[in-house]
């Protein structure tokens, strides 16, 4: 999404009503208005809900055009309809943010086939289907795709086997799209969050000891916020990253790279 200042920006965001999705929508609106550019957002959820309607109301109150949309991303036909409806509502698309995702916690020896299939359908296949449906819009606009992956797609996450595998596949899918669609002026990148405090994870932090132990793992000494991910997504959608494609931006406070620092003992100097 690389429009000149003043040009109306049109973005479809999936998983919009959750903690990270909501922050992405608000951050895109704030940044656009700061730049003097009008913005229109199609905010999509898995179903129509009060939280989705409330988000759209907030975005409109902030000065954006906003439209609530619903789709079951496990349904290929719904993926195509979602993009068509978003394109109709916004008059085209400059950006696609694939934030929707699910987890089905289970060890690989115990997880069900249905959970494995649905995890891949929503976390990976839906991104391919949405991107393919949006390709003509994005090629016309010189547009951008950003998918929200996970540190669990870079490193194995015991107990989340299907999720880790699906997010790893998502990252490679986006690298592949970046190569195949670069000639059409379409950029494709991923953002991989670390530990982020959202409504879905909030219950974990009700235990002060869990919060302390988690925080101590992070070199920057804090748990991430949805806004941290939203700012990364907004940067990748915008003109400041116009020469960046096929990349995964890990937003984790340095967590993943501290592994060797946790090994007891030090080599002799």
Beta strands, then each sheet from edge to edge (+ up, - down):
strand 1: 9-14
strand 2: 39-45
strand 3: 65-70
strand 4: 95-98
strand 5: 144-148
strand 6: 187-193
strand 7: 196-197
strand 8: 224-225
strand 9: 248-251
sheet 1: 3+ 2+ 1+ 4+ 5+ 6+ 9+
sheet 2: 7+ 8+
end
